[in-house]
Amino acid sequence: MTWTHRLLLRLTVVIESPLYTPTNYILHVIDAFRLWACLSDTGMDSEAGQPVDEVQGLSEDMGWLFDSGRGCDFTVVVQSLDGNDSDDSVCVHRLVLSLDPQSVFFDMTQESKSFTMDVRQSCRPYVNAFLRYIYTRQINVTISSIQCIYQMASDYGFKSLQAECGRLFSWLLPDDSTFVTTVSLYNYAVAAGDPVLQETCLRYLAWNCAALVGSEAWLTMSEEAVEVFLSCSDLVVPDESFLLRALESWLRSRDNRTEAGIVPGLLGLIRFPMISAERLYDIPYSSDLYHSYAEVYNAEMVQGYPFQALTFDKLRRHLPSMDVEHSPRIYTEQPWSFTVSAAEVSAFLQQPYYGWSNGLSGSLSTPVLNSAIYQDKTTTWYANVFLNKQQCLNQGYTCDSTPAVSLYQTGYNQYQNDIQYDNCIVLLCNGSYVFHVQKFNSNRMVLIPSGSNTGQEYPCAGERYSYLFVVRPQYIL
């Protein structure tokens, strides 16, 4: 038992006073705390003074006050409109709940002796932790609880807690390997009109698209969510035909719930010009939805074949502009990517004098464009991973921090007036999930962020990175 606990027990005599009120009781506790803090430092210089900081102890004791319910004078009734459970009640202290003038409780505690909290059934296990936070300003947030705590902080006006949960979202999403919580958070963000949370969830789902599509959560996504998802250009996928198959699996899972009117709109979000001619030709034979929507498929495939079969000069004469469907997403299928795995990095670090080497390097050869008529016209790319600044210098770069990566094209590019490259580096954590994607800048160099303060989007415990270099050619509009 701490010294403050003993003070609280001694102050129980206050309750027996005819002048007792719960508010007076709490004020006595706080005054006793301050008095002890002033008198406890017997070595204090009477002129200069010495600081005494017992904030942590105060937080612990306020937590004890909530847990014990001693002197409570205000009732919070907890009910769920979406459940059949009976109401719960928590006895709290009016003064503590009224300390934050921005909270809903500030006015409610002045007007009545009780307040009803309406929370979702799934959030009821976290109500006590939320109320305890009001006392202690401390709370443990997990991937299971963060949505409920964020929503209660938003609903009841605790802006600092809401902001802190918003910051934590990106650092907890990788704990959700099923994507169930991430999809649920995205749906909540849409309903609540929270664009920052929407973007945080959508970006993580887009970067981990291949894993998402293989999960049950993909089949639970709403039509609106799928539409927004397929509109993203930063989807990390093997190729565009992978997305077509993913959409078809989503449509099949809806059975009779799929309205025929939504199919053309969703298929229109698939970038058919980015699908190879061979796979376009296979669609009527490999898709079990083709015969149900043959007219829609054929209309989209007609848009894909010219891109694969005609030169840019020919396309330019007949197309007034290039639409987004003529731009690639982040395709990781060979030959468009090259990987330096976390295992390769670990092995390299064990080599003697690795610090004086040129870093980890490799090359890949790609067609100049993902079009059938350019398949025999290739270009070579060199990729480097630098683990210290000396390795950067050895290759003619200056790195302000490491790790860093570079990707550059060798030889003369005769198509430089027609074709440009929007290349990027995709970082995987322990080969498991994508936690960062970044485009190469004009000097073909990217500095890899090592934490949230340097621009890392999502966490990677242990910093075991796999580096996926992706080449992304497209016509210059």
Secondary structure, 3 states (H helix, E strand, C coil): CCHHHHHHHHHHHHHHCCCCCHHHHHHHHHHHHHHHHHHCCCCCCCCCCCCCCCHHHHHHHHHHHHHHCCCCCEEEEEECCCCCCCCEEEEECHHHHCCCCCCHHHHHHHHCCEEEEECCHHHHHHHHHHHHHHHHCCCCCCCCCHHHHHHHHHHCCCHHHHHHHHHHHHHHHHHCCCCHHHHHHHHHHHHHCCHHHHHHHHHHHHHCHHHHHCCHHHHHCCHHHHHHHHCCCCCEECCHHHHHHHHHHHHHHCHHHCCCCHHHHHHCCCCHHHCCHHHHHHHHHHCCCCCCCHHHHHHHHHHHHHHHHCCHHHHHHHCCCCCHHHCCCEECCCCCEEEECHHHHHHHHCCCCHHHCCCEEEEEEEECCCCHHHCCCEEEEEEEEECCHHHHHHCCCCCCCCCEEEEEEECCCCCCCCEEECCEEEEEECCCEEEEEEECCCCCEEECCCCHHHCCCCCCHHHCEEEEEECCEEECC
